[in-house]
Structures are given as structure tokens and as C-alpha cells.
């Protein structure tokens, strides 16, 4: 019964559809209105405002000829269609089609289309219009969707973009055009590689040099003194801004022939290794052939160095010294070549000074500097960077307490606000309030590190010391800790101590003081670690058996942890603690020597920089010559 009713409903619905389809039209009450004729390239009877786009990818003579021929051809092409009106021939010369950047004429044409000034665009081929598939298809689509649609006729492919069947053909042709650019890019990269690494480096014109008949660099006697003056002034201590101002006043010309210099132009001269006779290839590269954006080569592509390729204007040692200065200028470094000094006697024997504004020294340099000291009498050289634990012999006199087995409790287990400590975090160092107030007005300090014994020292220093930094600020006569930025060397310190840069470290210190001299010693092996909780969770999931950090308590947003060996003791053995930190009274004057500058350690290759007197003489001569020329012209 149910099926019979369902079939009857379906029959009725079919009959309704049949009646609708075969409805008779009353001709007296019906009028058919045809659509207006669609624009088509092949229609010559419809008036159309036509634009022509031409492009050549290079600006050499042969391509210029092609460019002019295209313009002439399309001017005559439009004239042959009586109902066409030529709006303009938009032409870009020496521009790539893989990007819209710098295609000024193309962008102007698109703007005129959107302003309703153009009905149709004619161009030679898809590749002339664009070689980037995404840009091409989006542009064609956006022009077709304008209130007044604009069609594009691609002559070589004989495709008109407003036709319904053009989309697949255009997509295929655009893909082919982009791949052609890709192949050409790889071919050019291969050719460049063969040239640069095959003894034919690129040597474009630069300040101080000209080209001979063979295309080789030769010193330009008129420009070379300017280059030499720039290097010598920078070595002498002038800033790039001061050098730029001096050259502008002297009327010296830049590479482009301008007489106005900028600090950036000075840096470009100082950074160019060709001024010392060398050539470094492939300094930049283009990772994406579509956008053509160059990127500095930081090992991403192969490079070659041609030393003594041509005559030098400045020595290679002067060039190297200038690079050191430029690399460390952001840290406020003023010296030419900072020295690495190791203290060779006294309380701080084996400690190496840390230059707060120099990033050139790395962890191995500090280890080697500390290891460069010969062992003192009675001291065994372990042959490595970590000293063997000393053997302590204790003799207890009658009536004395035998302190063997007793431990000196670590101060870290007590109130942290009333003890001297230092924290290392986010490329910054900061001392506790107790620490800086004990130093008082002697708030200029120097940092030293002993990588062999995992020790860090902070000693008071004179204000004019090149290694000194302020550790506190004063307000109403009260000293407060000051955060010390140490971006230049913090990574090196963390590497020396084997620390994780994601963690915060806090170490308690011991003060040694005598008259106006003071030094804090920090044992970096006794560092408390503060770890963000998500890092703890990550390490737990990794289940690393080498993790020697155990959560102790929560401090703010971090979990406090201490070295694993702390969990089985309260501190150091009493007599061992006395050995590690001997009282000042037991030391002689010679043993003390907190302010020793230390002996110079030669880290790396010796650089023979031009002497001070020679620098001064040349700078004076050039500046005086400029004044004489100015007076003569006046």
C-alpha cells in the first residue's frame, strides 16, 4: 500500500515537469532580447581602445633593436584595423618578466585598464606578458572581472583571454614560460660557477681602480688616495660618520661621482676585500628566480678566494684589522686589536681577562690562554683544562676540634636576598644588591674567567680601564644593581662553562678585599639553574639519561634546579673549603696582586697593522692637500 502511494506521487511530479517543459509561449506577450555582442579580437567592426605591451629582458644593444622593432611592428598592426584606436604602447626595457617589481610601464598599463581607458591589450606572447604563473593568471583574471572587462590577445599563441576556452591553454603556456625562466636561471648559475671558480672572477669597477684593455683591475692614481685615506682614518680612530663628513668637505668623489658621502658608503669601501688585492666570489646569491631578491651568502653557496689577484691599495693586515673593528663596532669597541691577557701570578693566576666589547675571541682562545702558563713549583700539570682535585692532609693539634667529616653548608640553601651572587641570563649579567653594596663606590669592575677551574672573577677597576664596566647605579647615595649587557661574549662564556643558553644561572660568590682592592670569585660548577617549565617537560619526554639537573623548587615562572651532587651533601668538606678559598691574611703581597694586568697571550695569527705615526702622517698630508686645493681654487 505504501509503495503504491509513493509511485503515484513520483508519477505526478514527472507530469508536472513535462507540462513545464512543453509550455506554449504566447508570441504576443513574449519578446526575446539578445545579449550584446562580446568583444573578440577577430571582430573588426567594434570600436576598441587598444594598448600594446612590449618587453625585453636585457638592455644590451641587440635587445634594444628587438625592442624598437616590436614597437614599430605593433604601431603598423593597429593602423591596419580601422575601428581600433591606439591608446599607448607600454614598453619595459631591461626588465625580467618573473616579477612585477620595477615594471613601471606594465603597472601603468594595468592602472589605465582599471580606470576604464583600455578595452584590449595586445602582446607578442605569454612570456612577454609574465613568466610567473601565479602573477600571470591572477592578472588575467582580475582584468576579466573589471566592470569593463579587458581582454588580452597573445599573438604568438593566438589566444584571446576573454574566450571561455582560453583558460586551460593560458595556464599551460604560462607554466611553460615560467619553466623556461627556471631553465635559463640554472644555466646562468652553471655558467657563473664555471667562470668564478675557473680563474675568471667578476671584477666590476670600484673606487680606486680602473680596467685595462684586458679587463683587469689596475690602480687609479686619482682615486686610490681616497681609499687609503678611508682605511687609515678608520684605523686611526675616526668613525664612519666623521670620515664621511671629512671627505665631503674635501670634495672627494664617490664611486658614482657624487661629492656627498654617507657612513654607509664608507662601510662599503671598508668591507670590499678587493682594496687589499683579493677577490672573494659569490658574496650574494639569488635563491628564488621568480622574485630575484639577492641574499647574503653565509655558506649557502660555494665561494672562491683569489689572493694577490691584483695590486693592493692597502695591506691585507690593515684590511683584516678594519674588519675586526667593524664587526665589534656595535659593542662600542674602540681599540684596533684587543689583547687576550692571562694573569701569571697571585690570587688570580690562570684567569684570563674578558673584553666586554669584543666578540672575536672564542672559547678555545680562553682555554689555550689559561693553559699557556707553565706550572708553578710543586704544582702538577694535568695536561688538560680541568685540574685534579687536590689532596688535603690535616693535622689536628691536641685540644683542637677535629672538623673532618663536617661540611660548610652552602649559602644557596639560605636566604638568597642577603648574599652576594651573580646571574647570567639573556646575554646579560646582573649582580645582587648585597654584592654591589659591598663594592660601594668602586662600581667599575672587570671580568675574568678561568676555564680550567670553572671560575669567574669580578675585580674592581679604574674608570679608564678599557675592560671596565659599571655594575651598579647610585640613587640618593644608595647603590643598586645595574644590568650589564654582554652580547659580545655571553655565548662564549656559556660555551666555556657548558651551559644551556635557554636557562638562567645564579652563582654565589666570595669576596676578597684588601684596602681599596676587591675581587669576587664565583665557582661556576656550583651554579643554580632556573628552567622554564616547558623545557623541563620536553627533557622528561626525551628521557635523557645524561640530564644531571633535578627540579628543586619553583621560583617565579621558572623551576629551580641544582647540580645532582648537591643532593647528597650540605656543602664542601670543612678543610677542603678552607683550601678552595684561603683567607687573605695567609697570603703574601706577591700572592695577592689583584690588579695585575697579566701577560699578553697571542691568540691566532699576528697582524702587522700600519704604525700610528705612519697613519697620522698620511692623514695629515691628505687633509692638508685638500685644504691647499680648496685655497687654490678660491
Phi and psi in degrees as a GROMACS rama.xvg file:
@    title "Ramachandran Plot"
@    xaxis  label "Phi"
@    yaxis  label "Psi"
@TYPE xy
-67.988  -42.4962  UNK-2
-64.2993  -36.3889  UNK-3
-64.7234  -42.1199  UNK-4
-65.1586  -39.2264  UNK-5
-65.7344  -40.7767  UNK-6
-66.0083  -36.1464  UNK-7
-65.8454  -40.3683  UNK-8
-64.0464  -41.3402  UNK-9
-64.0089  -37.9437  UNK-10
-64.7359  -42.1287  UNK-11
-63.5474  -40.935  UNK-12
-63.9481  -40.0544  UNK-13
-64.1049  -39.7121  UNK-14
-64.6273  -38.9427  UNK-15
-62.5379  -43.3258  UNK-16
-63.1714  -40.2652  UNK-17
-63.1624  -43.7589  UNK-18
-64.9295  -37.246  UNK-19
-66.1985  -42.3366  UNK-20
-66.5797  -38.9528  UNK-21
-98.8904  27.7618  UNK-22
-65.4437  134.17  UNK-23
-82.7383  136.808  UNK-24
-92.3426  132.838  UNK-25
-85.0693  107.622  UNK-26
-61.8167  -24.6142  UNK-27
-75.1642  -22.4161  UNK-28
-113.399  19.8272  UNK-29
-132.786  135.161  UNK-30
-134.751  130.598  UNK-31
-97.2532  125.039  UNK-32
-111.761  107.643  UNK-33
-70.7386  151.054  UNK-34
-71.0458  150.675  UNK-35
-66.1704  151.794  UNK-36
-66.3249  128.983  UNK-37
-72.3502  146.575  UNK-38
-68.2293  133.243  UNK-39
-140.891  141.614  UNK-40
-57.9941  -31.735  UNK-41
-81.5521  -6.01373  UNK-42
-88.6458  121.204  UNK-43
-101.834  -4.43209  UNK-44
-94.5155  -1.66913  UNK-45
-103.748  126.09  UNK-46
-65.0413  130.178  UNK-47
-138.249  139.972  UNK-48
-92.8368  117.308  UNK-49
-111.226  137.228  UNK-50
-116.109  147.872  UNK-51
-118.044  133.824  UNK-52
-117.324  127.256  UNK-53
-127.708  145.907  UNK-54
-150.797  139.798  UNK-55
-124.396  144.1  UNK-56
-85.7303  -14.5019  UNK-57
-131.984  165.135  UNK-58
-111.579  27.0473  UNK-59
-78.83  175.232  UNK-60
-63.2004  -42.4467  UNK-61
-62.1155  -41.7956  UNK-62
-70.1221  -32.2682  UNK-63
-62.5545  -38.3944  UNK-64
-61.9885  -43.8996  UNK-65
-61.8019  -40.129  UNK-66
-61.2662  -46.3127  UNK-67
-68.0066  -38.1186  UNK-68
-64.2436  -38.6789  UNK-69
-61.7737  -44.7413  UNK-70
-61.6117  -46.1211  UNK-71
-64.0787  -42.4972  UNK-72
-60.5094  -46.2936  UNK-73
-77.1816  -25.9292  UNK-74
-61.3509  -45.3624  UNK-75
-70.2965  -32.4286  UNK-76
-62.3454  -44.248  UNK-77
-70.3223  -36.831  UNK-78
-61.4559  -30.8641  UNK-79
-70.237  -9.52324  UNK-80
-110.349  104.236  UNK-81
-62.348  -27.7664  UNK-82
-91.8086  4.70638  UNK-83
-96.1019  142.471  UNK-84
-119.537  121.364  UNK-85
-76.9673  114.349  UNK-86
-74.6425  -53.2521  UNK-87
-173.053  151.723  UNK-88
-99.2264  111.205  UNK-89
-92.0124  124.165  UNK-90
-139.057  129.077  UNK-91
-109.295  131.472  UNK-92
-116.831  131.097  UNK-93
74.0864  30.1526  UNK-94
-123.193  138.322  UNK-95
-78.3625  150.493  UNK-96
-94.0557  2.74241  UNK-97
-83.0657  -6.84096  UNK-98
-143.867  151.074  UNK-99
-80.2847  -13.3168  UNK-100
-62.9051  137.704  UNK-101
69.3823  3.72776  UNK-102
-88.5843  74.8637  UNK-103
-62.9248  -44.2616  UNK-104
-66.9734  -39.1703  UNK-105
-61.6883  -47.3191  UNK-106
-64.7197  -35.4944  UNK-107
-65.5916  -37.9332  UNK-108
-63.8167  -43.9493  UNK-109
-63.9429  -38.6435  UNK-110
-62.8655  -39.3807  UNK-111
-68.335  -33.7913  UNK-112
-62.33  -44.8518  UNK-113
-69.577  -22.4715  UNK-114
-85.0682  0.311709  UNK-115
79.8164  22.798  UNK-116
-94.0179  -11.3135  UNK-117
-130.532  138.096  UNK-118
-101.728  -32.4912  UNK-119
-150.26  144.713  UNK-120
-113.277  135.223  UNK-121
-116.621  130.911  UNK-122
-140.996  161.124  UNK-123
-65.423  -47.0661  UNK-124
-156.918  170.526  UNK-125
-59.3932  -41.275  UNK-126
-66.6837  -27.5796  UNK-127
-71.6164  -32.5868  UNK-128
-76.159  -45.3061  UNK-129
-170.818  146.702  UNK-130
-110.551  6.83321  UNK-131
-106.82  117.582  UNK-132
-57.3552  -46.7323  UNK-133
-64.1102  -49.0424  UNK-134
-61.5208  -41.628  UNK-135
-62.5578  -54.2703  UNK-136
-65.7627  -38.9179  UNK-137
-66.5814  -36.5378  UNK-138
-69.8267  -44.1178  UNK-139
-59.4584  -42.3737  UNK-140
-67.3881  -42.957  UNK-141
-65.4923  -35.9902  UNK-142
-69.2875  -35.0586  UNK-143
-70.9755  -23.8814  UNK-144
-94.8589  4.12719  UNK-145
-65.8961  154.011  UNK-146
-53.8084  -33.6908  UNK-147
-116.165  88.7777  UNK-148
-54.7707  140.56  UNK-149
-114.424  124.021  UNK-150
-97.6341  156.118  UNK-151
-121.863  127.867  UNK-152
-105.565  120.211  UNK-153
-99.3143  107.423  UNK-154
-64.3258  -48.1554  UNK-155
-62.0743  -39.951  UNK-156
-87.5212  -10.972  UNK-157
54.5706  50.455  UNK-158
-123.056  132.654  UNK-159
-110.874  123.877  UNK-160
-66.915  -21.9839  UNK-161
-86.0526  -4.65722  UNK-162
-77.6718  142.244  UNK-163
-62.7871  -30.9429  UNK-164
-92.4609  16.4999  UNK-165
-91.7274  -17.1671  UNK-166
-63.6053  -45.7987  UNK-167
-65.456  -42.8692  UNK-168
-63.3135  -41.1518  UNK-169
-66.2927  -40.25  UNK-170
-61.9087  -42.3807  UNK-171
-65.9716  -45.7843  UNK-172
-65.2672  -38.3515  UNK-173
-65.9844  -39.0775  UNK-174
-63.2818  -42.4709  UNK-175
-63.2666  -40.6483  UNK-176
-65.1962  -40.0908  UNK-177
-66.9953  -42.0233  UNK-178
-66.2689  -33.1253  UNK-179
-62.0968  -41.0095  UNK-180
-64.121  -38.2607  UNK-181
-62.7523  -44.6837  UNK-182
-63.2435  -42.6685  UNK-183
-63.2365  -38.8505  UNK-184
-62.9848  -44.2065  UNK-185
-66.1401  -36.2211  UNK-186
-64.9266  -41.3216  UNK-187
-66.8099  -38  UNK-188
-65.0399  -40.7124  UNK-189
-64.3792  -43.6709  UNK-190
-62.4881  -42.4377  UNK-191
-64.2527  -40.5784  UNK-192
-61.3962  -44.1374  UNK-193
-64.2867  -35.302  UNK-194
-74.5793  -50.9518  UNK-195
-65.4659  -37.9428  UNK-196
-98.5359  7.10961  UNK-197
-112.754  20.2055  UNK-198
93.6976  8.40989  UNK-199
-126.694  66.7905  UNK-200
-68.2871  152.059  UNK-201
-75.1083  130.776  UNK-202
-131.655  73.2753  UNK-203
-65.6565  164.008  UNK-204
-61.0835  139.272  UNK-205
-147.943  164.855  UNK-206
-59.8673  130.145  UNK-207
100.847  -11.1431  UNK-208
-133.912  154.309  UNK-209
-127.519  176.18  UNK-210
-109.469  139.18  UNK-211
-85.55  -172.362  UNK-212
-64.389  -21.1049  UNK-213
-93.6945  0.715001  UNK-214
84.2428  9.05599  UNK-215
-86.1792  151.984  UNK-216
-75.4539  131.648  UNK-217
-130.02  147.926  UNK-218
-66.0415  131.737  UNK-219
-90.8067  112.055  UNK-220
-63.5843  -22.0824  UNK-221
-82.0644  -30.4997  UNK-222
-99.594  -25.4947  UNK-223
-57.7193  -41.0366  UNK-224
-59.2181  -31.4477  UNK-225
-66.5897  -43.7331  UNK-226
-61.8747  -46.3963  UNK-227
-63.1036  -38.925  UNK-228
-63.2671  -39.8118  UNK-229
-61.4282  -48.0896  UNK-230
-64.9917  -44.2423  UNK-231
-67.5535  -39.0929  UNK-232
-65.2463  -38.4895  UNK-233
-68.9647  -40.0379  UNK-234
-65.1549  -32.1437  UNK-235
-72.574  -23.0676  UNK-236
126.461  -1.40851  UNK-237
-71.9347  146.328  UNK-238
-81.8199  164.834  UNK-239
-62.7874  -34.4279  UNK-240
-66.8375  -40.7517  UNK-241
-67.597  -37.7586  UNK-242
-65.9895  -43.4084  UNK-243
-60.5198  -41.9476  UNK-244
-64.6807  -41.1204  UNK-245
-65.8921  -43.7474  UNK-246
-67.103  -34.4697  UNK-247
-64.5543  -43.3807  UNK-248
-65.2286  -33.9933  UNK-249
-76.3515  -14.8975  UNK-250
77.7452  20.0815  UNK-251
-70.6169  141.932  UNK-252
-91.2971  143.829  UNK-253
-80.102  -179.241  UNK-254
-58.7251  -35.3928  UNK-255
-86.9824  0.577132  UNK-256
90.545  6.23895  UNK-257
-80.1598  158.236  UNK-258
-110.113  3.86814  UNK-259
-105.75  119.206  UNK-260
-101.472  152.512  UNK-261
-126.142  157.69  UNK-262
-56.1077  -35.3031  UNK-263
-64.0201  -38.5016  UNK-264
-66.0546  -35.8309  UNK-265
-64.6267  -43.2076  UNK-266
-63.5659  -38.8307  UNK-267
-60.5789  -40.3785  UNK-268
-65.8773  -45.2122  UNK-269
-67.2055  -27.6447  UNK-270
-85.2834  -11.3052  UNK-271
-85.8194  112.791  UNK-272
-69.0717  -15.9149  UNK-273
-65.8676  -18.085  UNK-274
-72.1278  -15.6039  UNK-275
-105.912  15.0819  UNK-276
91.9563  1.7605  UNK-277
-103.799  162.21  UNK-278
-134.031  120.275  UNK-279
-104.21  121.356  UNK-280
-89.0802  159.347  UNK-281
51.5811  57.2649  UNK-282
-71.1027  -30.9346  UNK-283
-128.322  162.583  UNK-284
-148.712  164.21  UNK-285
-112.208  100.496  UNK-286
-69.9354  -27.491  UNK-287
-122.119  115.58  UNK-288
-73.1284  -8.55807  UNK-289
-83.9508  -41.1598  UNK-290
-100.601  -12.4942  UNK-291
60.9511  21.9157  UNK-292
-80.8201  123.077  UNK-293
-80.7485  152.65  UNK-294
-134.169  142.574  UNK-295
-66.2284  132.093  UNK-296
-79.8574  108.105  UNK-297
-111.973  47.0474  UNK-298
93.5078  2.1071  UNK-299
-72.4654  -27.5908  UNK-300
-128.424  156.387  UNK-301
-64.3322  149.338  UNK-302
-135.215  160.54  UNK-303
-134.667  146.896  UNK-304
-119.649  122.815  UNK-305
-105.278  105.359  UNK-306
-87.6005  148.154  UNK-307
52.7889  40.1449  UNK-308
-71.5395  -33.1707  UNK-309
-151.296  176.435  UNK-310
-65.844  135.662  UNK-311
-89.5459  149.649  UNK-312
-94.5572  -37.2076  UNK-313
-124.693  159.41  UNK-314
-71.7771  156.634  UNK-315
-65.0931  -35.6032  UNK-316
-64.7116  -40.1593  UNK-317
-63.847  -40.0918  UNK-318
-63.0202  -44.7651  UNK-319
-62.5549  -42.686  UNK-320
-62.0959  -39.7066  UNK-321
-64.6006  -38.2617  UNK-322
-64.494  -38.8258  UNK-323
-60.503  -43.3794  UNK-324
-64.1195  -44.5977  UNK-325
-64.1467  -40.7127  UNK-326
-64.3813  -28.6165  UNK-327
-107.534  4.02756  UNK-328
-61.2709  -32.6795  UNK-329
-68.7238  -15.7311  UNK-330
-96.2097  7.30271  UNK-331
79.5555  16.2688  UNK-332
-72.9742  135.431  UNK-333
-116.162  -20.8476  UNK-334
-79.6969  160.166  UNK-335
-73.2703  -58.9485  UNK-336
-133.154  93.3749  UNK-337
-53.4923  145.436  UNK-338
-98.9779  148.813  UNK-339
-104.379  113.735  UNK-340
-117.153  140.498  UNK-341
-119.355  131.77  UNK-342
-72.8019  127.299  UNK-343
-103.478  1.62968  UNK-344
-161.038  168.8  UNK-345
84.8833  -167.853  UNK-346
-58.9483  -34.1325  UNK-347
-99.878  23.4236  UNK-348
-59.1456  131.3  UNK-349
92.2446  -6.1982  UNK-350
-84.6114  142.502  UNK-351
-113.393  132.71  UNK-352
-67.7703  145.505  UNK-353
-110.61  121.042  UNK-354
-84.2033  117.464  UNK-355
-71.9476  -8.65608  UNK-356
-124.231  27.4173  UNK-357
-132.815  123.938  UNK-358
-104.301  3.42288  UNK-359
-73.0787  -30.7285  UNK-360
-83.9052  136.452  UNK-361
-113.652  175.327  UNK-362
-53.6696  -45.7516  UNK-363
-59.8003  -31.8513  UNK-364
-63.2924  -41.6403  UNK-365
-68.9334  -40.6217  UNK-366
-61.7919  -45.5276  UNK-367
-68.2626  -36.0217  UNK-368
-64.3991  -43.9358  UNK-369
-65.9216  -35.8939  UNK-370
-78.4351  -9.65298  UNK-371
-72.9723  -17.5472  UNK-372
-74.1696  137.26  UNK-373
-76.9113  148.875  UNK-374
-61.3082  143.867  UNK-375
-76.8934  168.535  UNK-376
-59.0856  128.066  UNK-377
86.8225  -1.27571  UNK-378
-104.517  129.914  UNK-379
-86.8972  129.94  UNK-380
-83.6858  121.124  UNK-381
-78.0173  -10.8128  UNK-382
77.4261  4.57911  UNK-383
-136.999  -163.365  UNK-384
-95.9183  -14.5798  UNK-385
-108.482  121.507  UNK-386
-72.6266  146.482  UNK-387
-71.3437  147.905  UNK-388
-66.3253  128.754  UNK-389
-68.6123  149.947  UNK-390
-89.6399  128.48  UNK-391
-107.733  122.972  UNK-392
-105.821  122.173  UNK-393
-113.045  130.755  UNK-394
-117.587  122.46  UNK-395
-103.701  120.138  UNK-396
-75.2162  160.163  UNK-397
-61.8292  131.134  UNK-398
92.0565  -13.7049  UNK-399
-84.4594  153.942  UNK-400
-76.474  134.304  UNK-401
-88.5644  108.614  UNK-402
-92.3315  9.03508  UNK-403
-64.5841  134.223  UNK-404
95.0815  -15.5796  UNK-405
-89.8835  151.158  UNK-406
-122.648  148.21  UNK-407
-88.3145  112.776  UNK-408
-61.9392  139.162  UNK-409
-67.8667  137.457  UNK-410
-67.1439  -21.235  UNK-411
-63.1857  -19.8971  UNK-412
-82.8118  -2.0765  UNK-413
-115.632  -164.926  UNK-414
-61.4814  115.814  UNK-415
-76.4199  -18.0445  UNK-416
-77.2683  -15.8056  UNK-417
-117.243  35.773  UNK-418
-141.354  151.438  UNK-419
-77.7594  126.649  UNK-420
-150.238  168.09  UNK-421
-131.028  143.54  UNK-422
-118.135  145.13  UNK-423
-121.674  122.426  UNK-424
-164.792  135.91  UNK-425
49.1535  49.4766  UNK-426
58.6464  33.0257  UNK-427
-138.543  150.621  UNK-428
-122.456  138.507  UNK-429
-145.198  134.492  UNK-430
-96.9054  157.061  UNK-431
-74.0466  164.47  UNK-432
-61.3923  -43.3862  UNK-433
-60.9414  -36.5706  UNK-434
-65.7736  -51.2888  UNK-435
-72.0443  -29.5995  UNK-436
-74.8788  -26.7038  UNK-437
-71.3245  -29.6099  UNK-438
-76.1899  -29.2581  UNK-439
63.5616  -133.894  UNK-440
-70.5495  -14.7776  UNK-441
-81.9254  63.2655  UNK-442
-93.2683  2.9938  UNK-443
-90.1315  121.774  UNK-444
-128.831  160.666  UNK-445
-119.59  146.989  UNK-446
-102.458  140.62  UNK-447
-136.737  152.319  UNK-448
-135.097  138.721  UNK-449
-116.613  93.3617  UNK-450
-67.4101  -22.7491  UNK-451
-72.3314  -34.6906  UNK-452
-107.797  7.04771  UNK-453
55.4411  48.0011  UNK-454
-119.274  148.993  UNK-455
-128.091  130.858  UNK-456
-121.526  145.865  UNK-457
-129.835  115.26  UNK-458
-120.437  149.81  UNK-459
-65.6221  148.627  UNK-460
-144.257  161.931  UNK-461
-73.1485  153.584  UNK-462
-64.3943  -29.7111  UNK-463
-87.7044  3.85547  UNK-464
-69.8927  134.552  UNK-465
-71.6859  -12.6658  UNK-466
-101.005  -1.25201  UNK-467
-83.3928  147.726  UNK-468
-139.753  149.054  UNK-469
-77.6488  134.352  UNK-470
-104.997  -4.80881  UNK-471
-150.021  166.091  UNK-472
-125.621  154.98  UNK-473
-115.164  137.042  UNK-474
-141.206  118.605  UNK-475
55.4215  37.9749  UNK-476
79.0907  3.87115  UNK-477
-112.028  136.163  UNK-478
-94.1189  134.763  UNK-479
-125.418  147.36  UNK-480
-60.4594  145.685  UNK-481
-121.716  132.362  UNK-482
-69.6355  129.268  UNK-483
-106.372  116.458  UNK-484
-75.307  132.652  UNK-485
-141.346  46.7819  UNK-486
-62.6217  -26.4084  UNK-487
-68.4116  -29.8293  UNK-488
-135.299  2.07016  UNK-489
-62.911  -42.1193  UNK-490
-59.9142  -36.9607  UNK-491
-66.4627  -43.2644  UNK-492
-61.3451  -43.5281  UNK-493
-63.0274  -34.9942  UNK-494
-69.9964  -39.6129  UNK-495
-60.8171  -43.3108  UNK-496
-90.6421  0.0281928  UNK-497
68.252  35.9994  UNK-498
-95.4854  163.303  UNK-499
-97.4576  125.798  UNK-500
-67.6889  -13.3722  UNK-501
-83.3072  -9.94379  UNK-502
-101.291  160.934  UNK-503
-106.393  136.408  UNK-504
-121.192  141.294  UNK-505
-134.279  131.204  UNK-506
-132.04  131.222  UNK-507
-79.8352  147.135  UNK-508
-123.295  168.694  UNK-509
-121.351  131.544  UNK-510
-93.092  130.721  UNK-511
-115.751  124.553  UNK-512
-137.919  139.95  UNK-513
-149.746  114.334  UNK-514
55.3531  -120.198  UNK-515
-95.4172  6.70258  UNK-516
-107.192  138.074  UNK-517
-147.495  149.105  UNK-518
-147.305  136.63  UNK-519
-100.695  134.565  UNK-520
-113.513  132.243  UNK-521
-123.641  124.101  UNK-522
-86.8426  106.453  UNK-523
-70.7575  -13.657  UNK-524
-71.5454  -19.6535  UNK-525
-101.43  41.4371  UNK-526
-84.8759  133.926  UNK-527
-84.0873  142.469  UNK-528
-116.908  136.563  UNK-529
-118.29  117.426  UNK-530
-119.241  137.38  UNK-531
-67.4576  139.276  UNK-532
-54.324  -38.2593  UNK-533
-66.8407  -25.8953  UNK-534
-73.6522  -34.2654  UNK-535
-63.171  -44.5268  UNK-536
-62.7864  -39.6377  UNK-537
-64.2246  -40.6548  UNK-538
-71.354  -30.6415  UNK-539
-68.2244  -38.6279  UNK-540
-66.1557  -35.6943  UNK-541
-69.4309  -23.8114  UNK-542
54.1641  49.2715  UNK-543
-78.9119  123.217  UNK-544
-73.1185  -11.5856  UNK-545
-89.3182  -1.95328  UNK-546
-73.4494  115.129  UNK-547
-104.963  18.705  UNK-548
-108.294  126.068  UNK-549
-116.418  132.839  UNK-550
-59.29  134.489  UNK-551
-112.662  -50.3402  UNK-552
-161.965  170.954  UNK-553
-98.8996  132.457  UNK-554
-127.565  101.997  UNK-555
67.1201  -125.286  UNK-556
-93.1636  5.94564  UNK-557
-120.867  158.85  UNK-558
-95.4855  127.795  UNK-559
-85.1634  134.324  UNK-560
-138.896  155.801  UNK-561
-132.571  163.579  UNK-562
-57.6268  146.967  UNK-563
-61.2195  -33.8145  UNK-564
-66.9781  -17.0266  UNK-565
-68.3746  -23.2401  UNK-566
-72.2728  -11.5557  UNK-567
-112.553  11.054  UNK-568
-156.011  164.47  UNK-569
-91.4477  -20.5644  UNK-570
171.308  -159.199  UNK-571
-79.834  151.005  UNK-572
-56.5978  144.757  UNK-573
-54.3147  -51.9449  UNK-574
-73.0618  -30.6773  UNK-575
-68.4561  -38.1162  UNK-576
-62.3845  -40.7111  UNK-577
-63.9087  -32.9155  UNK-578
-73.131  -39.3442  UNK-579
-66.4986  -42.772  UNK-580
-119.724  79.239  UNK-581
-65.6942  143.405  UNK-582
-64.6424  149.431  UNK-583
-62.2528  -35.6022  UNK-584
-61.1364  -27.2602  UNK-585
-83.0458  -1.36535  UNK-586
-104.518  146.687  UNK-587
-83.277  172.964  UNK-588
-60.4405  -40.3713  UNK-589
-68.3795  -32.7904  UNK-590
-72.09  -27.6066  UNK-591
-68.7951  -82.165  UNK-592
43.7493  51.7269  UNK-593
-64.2462  -33.4383  UNK-594
-89.8612  12.8411  UNK-595
-58.7901  133.108  UNK-596
-73.8712  -33.4939  UNK-597
97.2452  158.459  UNK-598
-85.9788  147.611  UNK-599
-71.2826  132.081  UNK-600
-111.607  125.085  UNK-601
-83.859  102.71  UNK-602
-95.2506  108.071  UNK-603
90.677  -166.123  UNK-604
-73.0702  139.118  UNK-605
-73.3834  130.578  UNK-606
-110.706  124.26  UNK-607
-97.0609  91.5095  UNK-608
-80.2978  147.21  UNK-609
-53.3678  135.163  UNK-610
-64.8973  158.921  UNK-611
-58.4681  -45.9276  UNK-612
-64.2156  -40.1553  UNK-613
-67.8194  -39.758  UNK-614
-59.6746  -48.8876  UNK-615
-62.17  -42.354  UNK-616
-63.0161  -45.6694  UNK-617
-67.5311  -42.7066  UNK-618
-61.7509  -45.3871  UNK-619
-61.1332  -41.8358  UNK-620
-63.1146  -46.2998  UNK-621
-68.5363  -41.5169  UNK-622
-66.0665  -38.4817  UNK-623
-67.4873  -39.1385  UNK-624
-63.1257  -36.2559  UNK-625
-65.6675  -39.7657  UNK-626
-67.4953  -38.3886  UNK-627
-64.9557  -41.506  UNK-628
-65.2561  -37.8092  UNK-629
-65.3544  -41.3912  UNK-630
-67.2386  -37.8504  UNK-631
-65.7476  -40.5855  UNK-632
-70.6609  -30.151  UNK-633
